Amino acid sequence: MRNLSTEELRDMRERNEDFLLINVLSEDSFDEGHIPGSINIPLERKDFLRQVRQRAGSKNKEIVVYCSDRDCTASPTAWKKLEADGFRNVYRYEGGMKGWREAKLPVQQAAHSSR
């Protein structure tokens, strides 16, 4: 598994690299706070792979998956599914939302979220 540190992900975003950043947690978790520019495709969805294929457009697209923190198993599971499906450039942001918040980096909340 190819892991990214907080600094590596921050740098990729600052350089405006072309990659798909996917929060694989539930919609509620995503609404509570996510990395700006990320999309939400919950791992629990039956059509998870189809949704990623549709958004990525190509199995060569760089994809970064993340979940809540280092101990969360959702992003490693998503990474394995994507690799098994033939995606070639998949990374896991290992810090997750906890690491992102601890680094005091911007967090976006859903407009309809009252939290």
MODELLER restraints for C-alpha pairs under 7 A, 6 or more apart:
rsr = mdl.restraints
at = mdl.atoms
rsr.add(forms.Gaussian(group=physical.xy_distance, feature=features.Distance(at['CA:2:A'], at['CA:91:A']), mean=5.09, stdev=0.5))
rsr.add(forms.Gaussian(group=physical.xy_distance, feature=features.Distance(at['CA:2:A'], at['CA:92:A']), mean=6.22, stdev=0.5))
rsr.add(forms.Gaussian(group=physical.xy_distance, feature=features.Distance(at['CA:3:A'], at['CA:91:A']), mean=5.66, stdev=0.5))
rsr.add(forms.Gaussian(group=physical.xy_distance, feature=features.Distance(at['CA:3:A'], at['CA:92:A']), mean=4.77, stdev=0.5))
rsr.add(forms.Gaussian(group=physical.xy_distance, feature=features.Distance(at['CA:3:A'], at['CA:93:A']), mean=5.78, stdev=0.5))
rsr.add(forms.Gaussian(group=physical.xy_distance, feature=features.Distance(at['CA:3:A'], at['CA:94:A']), mean=5.94, stdev=0.5))
rsr.add(forms.Gaussian(group=physical.xy_distance, feature=features.Distance(at['CA:4:A'], at['CA:91:A']), mean=6.63, stdev=0.5))
rsr.add(forms.Gaussian(group=physical.xy_distance, feature=features.Distance(at['CA:4:A'], at['CA:92:A']), mean=5.95, stdev=0.5))
rsr.add(forms.Gaussian(group=physical.xy_distance, feature=features.Distance(at['CA:4:A'], at['CA:93:A']), mean=4.73, stdev=0.5))
rsr.add(forms.Gaussian(group=physical.xy_distance, feature=features.Distance(at['CA:4:A'], at['CA:94:A']), mean=6.14, stdev=0.5))
rsr.add(forms.Gaussian(group=physical.xy_distance, feature=features.Distance(at['CA:5:A'], at['CA:93:A']), mean=6.25, stdev=0.5))
rsr.add(forms.Gaussian(group=physical.xy_distance, feature=features.Distance(at['CA:5:A'], at['CA:94:A']), mean=6.38, stdev=0.5))
rsr.add(forms.Gaussian(group=physical.xy_distance, feature=features.Distance(at['CA:5:A'], at['CA:95:A']), mean=6.73, stdev=0.5))
rsr.add(forms.Gaussian(group=physical.xy_distance, feature=features.Distance(at['CA:6:A'], at['CA:95:A']), mean=6.39, stdev=0.5))
rsr.add(forms.Gaussian(group=physical.xy_distance, feature=features.Distance(at['CA:6:A'], at['CA:99:A']), mean=6.83, stdev=0.5))
rsr.add(forms.Gaussian(group=physical.xy_distance, feature=features.Distance(at['CA:6:A'], at['CA:100:A']), mean=6.51, stdev=0.5))
rsr.add(forms.Gaussian(group=physical.xy_distance, feature=features.Distance(at['CA:19:A'], at['CA:61:A']), mean=6.58, stdev=0.5))
rsr.add(forms.Gaussian(group=physical.xy_distance, feature=features.Distance(at['CA:19:A'], at['CA:62:A']), mean=4.78, stdev=0.5))
rsr.add(forms.Gaussian(group=physical.xy_distance, feature=features.Distance(at['CA:19:A'], at['CA:63:A']), mean=5.58, stdev=0.5))
rsr.add(forms.Gaussian(group=physical.xy_distance, feature=features.Distance(at['CA:20:A'], at['CA:56:A']), mean=6.81, stdev=0.5))
rsr.add(forms.Gaussian(group=physical.xy_distance, feature=features.Distance(at['CA:20:A'], at['CA:62:A']), mean=6.27, stdev=0.5))
rsr.add(forms.Gaussian(group=physical.xy_distance, feature=features.Distance(at['CA:20:A'], at['CA:63:A']), mean=4.72, stdev=0.5))
rsr.add(forms.Gaussian(group=physical.xy_distance, feature=features.Distance(at['CA:20:A'], at['CA:64:A']), mean=6.16, stdev=0.5))
rsr.add(forms.Gaussian(group=physical.xy_distance, feature=features.Distance(at['CA:21:A'], at['CA:38:A']), mean=4.72, stdev=0.5))
rsr.add(forms.Gaussian(group=physical.xy_distance, feature=features.Distance(at['CA:21:A'], at['CA:39:A']), mean=6.34, stdev=0.5))
rsr.add(forms.Gaussian(group=physical.xy_distance, feature=features.Distance(at['CA:21:A'], at['CA:63:A']), mean=6.00, stdev=0.5))
rsr.add(forms.Gaussian(group=physical.xy_distance, feature=features.Distance(at['CA:21:A'], at['CA:64:A']), mean=4.85, stdev=0.5))
rsr.add(forms.Gaussian(group=physical.xy_distance, feature=features.Distance(at['CA:21:A'], at['CA:65:A']), mean=6.05, stdev=0.5))
rsr.add(forms.Gaussian(group=physical.xy_distance, feature=features.Distance(at['CA:22:A'], at['CA:38:A']), mean=5.44, stdev=0.5))
rsr.add(forms.Gaussian(group=physical.xy_distance, feature=features.Distance(at['CA:22:A'], at['CA:39:A']), mean=5.06, stdev=0.5))
rsr.add(forms.Gaussian(group=physical.xy_distance, feature=features.Distance(at['CA:22:A'], at['CA:40:A']), mean=5.76, stdev=0.5))
rsr.add(forms.Gaussian(group=physical.xy_distance, feature=features.Distance(at['CA:22:A'], at['CA:41:A']), mean=6.47, stdev=0.5))
rsr.add(forms.Gaussian(group=physical.xy_distance, feature=features.Distance(at['CA:22:A'], at['CA:64:A']), mean=6.09, stdev=0.5))
rsr.add(forms.Gaussian(group=physical.xy_distance, feature=features.Distance(at['CA:22:A'], at['CA:65:A']), mean=4.79, stdev=0.5))
rsr.add(forms.Gaussian(group=physical.xy_distance, feature=features.Distance(at['CA:22:A'], at['CA:66:A']), mean=6.38, stdev=0.5))
rsr.add(forms.Gaussian(group=physical.xy_distance, feature=features.Distance(at['CA:23:A'], at['CA:30:A']), mean=6.99, stdev=0.5))
rsr.add(forms.Gaussian(group=physical.xy_distance, feature=features.Distance(at['CA:23:A'], at['CA:38:A']), mean=6.43, stdev=0.5))
rsr.add(forms.Gaussian(group=physical.xy_distance, feature=features.Distance(at['CA:23:A'], at['CA:39:A']), mean=6.03, stdev=0.5))
rsr.add(forms.Gaussian(group=physical.xy_distance, feature=features.Distance(at['CA:23:A'], at['CA:40:A']), mean=4.89, stdev=0.5))
rsr.add(forms.Gaussian(group=physical.xy_distance, feature=features.Distance(at['CA:23:A'], at['CA:41:A']), mean=6.32, stdev=0.5))
rsr.add(forms.Gaussian(group=physical.xy_distance, feature=features.Distance(at['CA:23:A'], at['CA:65:A']), mean=5.96, stdev=0.5))
rsr.add(forms.Gaussian(group=physical.xy_distance, feature=features.Distance(at['CA:23:A'], at['CA:66:A']), mean=5.18, stdev=0.5))
rsr.add(forms.Gaussian(group=physical.xy_distance, feature=features.Distance(at['CA:23:A'], at['CA:67:A']), mean=5.82, stdev=0.5))
rsr.add(forms.Gaussian(group=physical.xy_distance, feature=features.Distance(at['CA:24:A'], at['CA:40:A']), mean=6.11, stdev=0.5))
rsr.add(forms.Gaussian(group=physical.xy_distance, feature=features.Distance(at['CA:24:A'], at['CA:41:A']), mean=5.28, stdev=0.5))
rsr.add(forms.Gaussian(group=physical.xy_distance, feature=features.Distance(at['CA:24:A'], at['CA:42:A']), mean=4.31, stdev=0.5))
rsr.add(forms.Gaussian(group=physical.xy_distance, feature=features.Distance(at['CA:24:A'], at['CA:43:A']), mean=5.08, stdev=0.5))
rsr.add(forms.Gaussian(group=physical.xy_distance, feature=features.Distance(at['CA:24:A'], at['CA:65:A']), mean=6.66, stdev=0.5))
rsr.add(forms.Gaussian(group=physical.xy_distance, feature=features.Distance(at['CA:24:A'], at['CA:66:A']), mean=6.24, stdev=0.5))
rsr.add(forms.Gaussian(group=physical.xy_distance, feature=features.Distance(at['CA:24:A'], at['CA:67:A']), mean=5.77, stdev=0.5))
rsr.add(forms.Gaussian(group=physical.xy_distance, feature=features.Distance(at['CA:24:A'], at['CA:74:A']), mean=6.61, stdev=0.5))
rsr.add(forms.Gaussian(group=physical.xy_distance, feature=features.Distance(at['CA:24:A'], at['CA:75:A']), mean=6.46, stdev=0.5))
rsr.add(forms.Gaussian(group=physical.xy_distance, feature=features.Distance(at['CA:25:A'], at['CA:42:A']), mean=4.94, stdev=0.5))
rsr.add(forms.Gaussian(group=physical.xy_distance, feature=features.Distance(at['CA:25:A'], at['CA:43:A']), mean=6.50, stdev=0.5))
rsr.add(forms.Gaussian(group=physical.xy_distance, feature=features.Distance(at['CA:25:A'], at['CA:67:A']), mean=5.73, stdev=0.5))
rsr.add(forms.Gaussian(group=physical.xy_distance, feature=features.Distance(at['CA:26:A'], at['CA:42:A']), mean=5.17, stdev=0.5))
rsr.add(forms.Gaussian(group=physical.xy_distance, feature=features.Distance(at['CA:27:A'], at['CA:40:A']), mean=6.82, stdev=0.5))
rsr.add(forms.Gaussian(group=physical.xy_distance, feature=features.Distance(at['CA:27:A'], at['CA:42:A']), mean=6.84, stdev=0.5))
rsr.add(forms.Gaussian(group=physical.xy_distance, feature=features.Distance(at['CA:30:A'], at['CA:40:A']), mean=6.57, stdev=0.5))
rsr.add(forms.Gaussian(group=physical.xy_distance, feature=features.Distance(at['CA:31:A'], at['CA:109:A']), mean=5.42, stdev=0.5))
rsr.add(forms.Gaussian(group=physical.xy_distance, feature=features.Distance(at['CA:31:A'], at['CA:110:A']), mean=4.62, stdev=0.5))
rsr.add(forms.Gaussian(group=physical.xy_distance, feature=features.Distance(at['CA:31:A'], at['CA:113:A']), mean=6.10, stdev=0.5))
rsr.add(forms.Gaussian(group=physical.xy_distance, feature=features.Distance(at['CA:32:A'], at['CA:109:A']), mean=5.52, stdev=0.5))
rsr.add(forms.Gaussian(group=physical.xy_distance, feature=features.Distance(at['CA:32:A'], at['CA:110:A']), mean=6.81, stdev=0.5))
rsr.add(forms.Gaussian(group=physical.xy_distance, feature=features.Distance(at['CA:32:A'], at['CA:113:A']), mean=6.66, stdev=0.5))
rsr.add(forms.Gaussian(group=physical.xy_distance, feature=features.Distance(at['CA:32:A'], at['CA:115:A']), mean=6.55, stdev=0.5))
rsr.add(forms.Gaussian(group=physical.xy_distance, feature=features.Distance(at['CA:33:A'], at['CA:107:A']), mean=5.88, stdev=0.5))
rsr.add(forms.Gaussian(group=physical.xy_distance, feature=features.Distance(at['CA:33:A'], at['CA:108:A']), mean=5.38, stdev=0.5))
rsr.add(forms.Gaussian(group=physical.xy_distance, feature=features.Distance(at['CA:33:A'], at['CA:109:A']), mean=4.56, stdev=0.5))
rsr.add(forms.Gaussian(group=physical.xy_distance, feature=features.Distance(at['CA:34:A'], at['CA:97:A']), mean=6.77, stdev=0.5))
rsr.add(forms.Gaussian(group=physical.xy_distance, feature=features.Distance(at['CA:34:A'], at['CA:107:A']), mean=5.54, stdev=0.5))
rsr.add(forms.Gaussian(group=physical.xy_distance, feature=features.Distance(at['CA:34:A'], at['CA:108:A']), mean=5.31, stdev=0.5))
rsr.add(forms.Gaussian(group=physical.xy_distance, feature=features.Distance(at['CA:34:A'], at['CA:109:A']), mean=6.43, stdev=0.5))
rsr.add(forms.Gaussian(group=physical.xy_distance, feature=features.Distance(at['CA:35:A'], at['CA:106:A']), mean=6.89, stdev=0.5))
rsr.add(forms.Gaussian(group=physical.xy_distance, feature=features.Distance(at['CA:35:A'], at['CA:107:A']), mean=5.26, stdev=0.5))
rsr.add(forms.Gaussian(group=physical.xy_distance, feature=features.Distance(at['CA:35:A'], at['CA:108:A']), mean=6.10, stdev=0.5))
rsr.add(forms.Gaussian(group=physical.xy_distance, feature=features.Distance(at['CA:36:A'], at['CA:106:A']), mean=6.97, stdev=0.5))
rsr.add(forms.Gaussian(group=physical.xy_distance, feature=features.Distance(at['CA:36:A'], at['CA:107:A']), mean=6.11, stdev=0.5))
rsr.add(forms.Gaussian(group=physical.xy_distance, feature=features.Distance(at['CA:36:A'], at['CA:108:A']), mean=5.39, stdev=0.5))
rsr.add(forms.Gaussian(group=physical.xy_distance, feature=features.Distance(at['CA:41:A'], at['CA:48:A']), mean=6.51, stdev=0.5))
rsr.add(forms.Gaussian(group=physical.xy_distance, feature=features.Distance(at['CA:42:A'], at['CA:48:A']), mean=6.85, stdev=0.5))
rsr.add(forms.Gaussian(group=physical.xy_distance, feature=features.Distance(at['CA:43:A'], at['CA:74:A']), mean=6.75, stdev=0.5))
rsr.add(forms.Gaussian(group=physical.xy_distance, feature=features.Distance(at['CA:43:A'], at['CA:78:A']), mean=6.38, stdev=0.5))
rsr.add(forms.Gaussian(group=physical.xy_distance, feature=features.Distance(at['CA:59:A'], at['CA:86:A']), mean=6.49, stdev=0.5))
rsr.add(forms.Gaussian(group=physical.xy_distance, feature=features.Distance(at['CA:59:A'], at['CA:87:A']), mean=4.47, stdev=0.5))
rsr.add(forms.Gaussian(group=physical.xy_distance, feature=features.Distance(at['CA:59:A'], at['CA:88:A']), mean=6.23, stdev=0.5))
rsr.add(forms.Gaussian(group=physical.xy_distance, feature=features.Distance(at['CA:60:A'], at['CA:87:A']), mean=6.24, stdev=0.5))
rsr.add(forms.Gaussian(group=physical.xy_distance, feature=features.Distance(at['CA:60:A'], at['CA:88:A']), mean=5.57, stdev=0.5))
rsr.add(forms.Gaussian(group=physical.xy_distance, feature=features.Distance(at['CA:60:A'], at['CA:89:A']), mean=6.15, stdev=0.5))
rsr.add(forms.Gaussian(group=physical.xy_distance, feature=features.Distance(at['CA:61:A'], at['CA:89:A']), mean=6.40, stdev=0.5))
rsr.add(forms.Gaussian(group=physical.xy_distance, feature=features.Distance(at['CA:62:A'], at['CA:89:A']), mean=4.79, stdev=0.5))
rsr.add(forms.Gaussian(group=physical.xy_distance, feature=features.Distance(at['CA:62:A'], at['CA:90:A']), mean=6.00, stdev=0.5))
rsr.add(forms.Gaussian(group=physical.xy_distance, feature=features.Distance(at['CA:63:A'], at['CA:89:A']), mean=6.18, stdev=0.5))
rsr.add(forms.Gaussian(group=physical.xy_distance, feature=features.Distance(at['CA:63:A'], at['CA:90:A']), mean=4.81, stdev=0.5))
rsr.add(forms.Gaussian(group=physical.xy_distance, feature=features.Distance(at['CA:63:A'], at['CA:91:A']), mean=6.14, stdev=0.5))
rsr.add(forms.Gaussian(group=physical.xy_distance, feature=features.Distance(at['CA:64:A'], at['CA:90:A']), mean=5.88, stdev=0.5))
rsr.add(forms.Gaussian(group=physical.xy_distance, feature=features.Distance(at['CA:64:A'], at['CA:91:A']), mean=4.67, stdev=0.5))
rsr.add(forms.Gaussian(group=physical.xy_distance, feature=features.Distance(at['CA:64:A'], at['CA:92:A']), mean=5.48, stdev=0.5))
rsr.add(forms.Gaussian(group=physical.xy_distance, feature=features.Distance(at['CA:64:A'], at['CA:93:A']), mean=6.45, stdev=0.5))
rsr.add(forms.Gaussian(group=physical.xy_distance, feature=features.Distance(at['CA:65:A'], at['CA:75:A']), mean=5.68, stdev=0.5))
rsr.add(forms.Gaussian(group=physical.xy_distance, feature=features.Distance(at['CA:65:A'], at['CA:79:A']), mean=6.94, stdev=0.5))
rsr.add(forms.Gaussian(group=physical.xy_distance, feature=features.Distance(at['CA:65:A'], at['CA:91:A']), mean=6.34, stdev=0.5))
rsr.add(forms.Gaussian(group=physical.xy_distance, feature=features.Distance(at['CA:65:A'], at['CA:92:A']), mean=5.00, stdev=0.5))
rsr.add(forms.Gaussian(group=physical.xy_distance, feature=features.Distance(at['CA:65:A'], at['CA:93:A']), mean=6.15, stdev=0.5))
rsr.add(forms.Gaussian(group=physical.xy_distance, feature=features.Distance(at['CA:66:A'], at['CA:75:A']), mean=5.10, stdev=0.5))
rsr.add(forms.Gaussian(group=physical.xy_distance, feature=features.Distance(at['CA:66:A'], at['CA:92:A']), mean=5.90, stdev=0.5))
rsr.add(forms.Gaussian(group=physical.xy_distance, feature=features.Distance(at['CA:66:A'], at['CA:93:A']), mean=5.17, stdev=0.5))
rsr.add(forms.Gaussian(group=physical.xy_distance, feature=features.Distance(at['CA:66:A'], at['CA:94:A']), mean=6.84, stdev=0.5))
rsr.add(forms.Gaussian(group=physical.xy_distance, feature=features.Distance(at['CA:66:A'], at['CA:96:A']), mean=5.30, stdev=0.5))
rsr.add(forms.Gaussian(group=physical.xy_distance, feature=features.Distance(at['CA:67:A'], at['CA:74:A']), mean=6.14, stdev=0.5))
rsr.add(forms.Gaussian(group=physical.xy_distance, feature=features.Distance(at['CA:67:A'], at['CA:75:A']), mean=5.49, stdev=0.5))
rsr.add(forms.Gaussian(group=physical.xy_distance, feature=features.Distance(at['CA:67:A'], at['CA:96:A']), mean=4.97, stdev=0.5))
rsr.add(forms.Gaussian(group=physical.xy_distance, feature=features.Distance(at['CA:67:A'], at['CA:97:A']), mean=6.49, stdev=0.5))
rsr.add(forms.Gaussian(group=physical.xy_distance, feature=features.Distance(at['CA:68:A'], at['CA:96:A']), mean=4.65, stdev=0.5))
rsr.add(forms.Gaussian(group=physical.xy_distance, feature=features.Distance(at['CA:68:A'], at['CA:97:A']), mean=4.84, stdev=0.5))
rsr.add(forms.Gaussian(group=physical.xy_distance, feature=features.Distance(at['CA:68:A'], at['CA:98:A']), mean=6.00, stdev=0.5))
rsr.add(forms.Gaussian(group=physical.xy_distance, feature=features.Distance(at['CA:69:A'], at['CA:94:A']), mean=6.78, stdev=0.5))
rsr.add(forms.Gaussian(group=physical.xy_distance, feature=features.Distance(at['CA:69:A'], at['CA:95:A']), mean=5.16, stdev=0.5))
rsr.add(forms.Gaussian(group=physical.xy_distance, feature=features.Distance(at['CA:69:A'], at['CA:96:A']), mean=4.26, stdev=0.5))
rsr.add(forms.Gaussian(group=physical.xy_distance, feature=features.Distance(at['CA:69:A'], at['CA:97:A']), mean=6.01, stdev=0.5))
rsr.add(forms.Gaussian(group=physical.xy_distance, feature=features.Distance(at['CA:69:A'], at['CA:98:A']), mean=5.27, stdev=0.5))
rsr.add(forms.Gaussian(group=physical.xy_distance, feature=features.Distance(at['CA:69:A'], at['CA:99:A']), mean=6.57, stdev=0.5))
rsr.add(forms.Gaussian(group=physical.xy_distance, feature=features.Distance(at['CA:70:A'], at['CA:94:A']), mean=5.33, stdev=0.5))
rsr.add(forms.Gaussian(group=physical.xy_distance, feature=features.Distance(at['CA:70:A'], at['CA:95:A']), mean=5.25, stdev=0.5))
rsr.add(forms.Gaussian(group=physical.xy_distance, feature=features.Distance(at['CA:70:A'], at['CA:96:A']), mean=6.46, stdev=0.5))
rsr.add(forms.Gaussian(group=physical.xy_distance, feature=features.Distance(at['CA:75:A'], at['CA:92:A']), mean=6.41, stdev=0.5))
rsr.add(forms.Gaussian(group=physical.xy_distance, feature=features.Distance(at['CA:76:A'], at['CA:92:A']), mean=6.86, stdev=0.5))
rsr.add(forms.Gaussian(group=physical.xy_distance, feature=features.Distance(at['CA:79:A'], at['CA:90:A']), mean=6.48, stdev=0.5))
rsr.add(forms.Gaussian(group=physical.xy_distance, feature=features.Distance(at['CA:79:A'], at['CA:92:A']), mean=6.78, stdev=0.5))
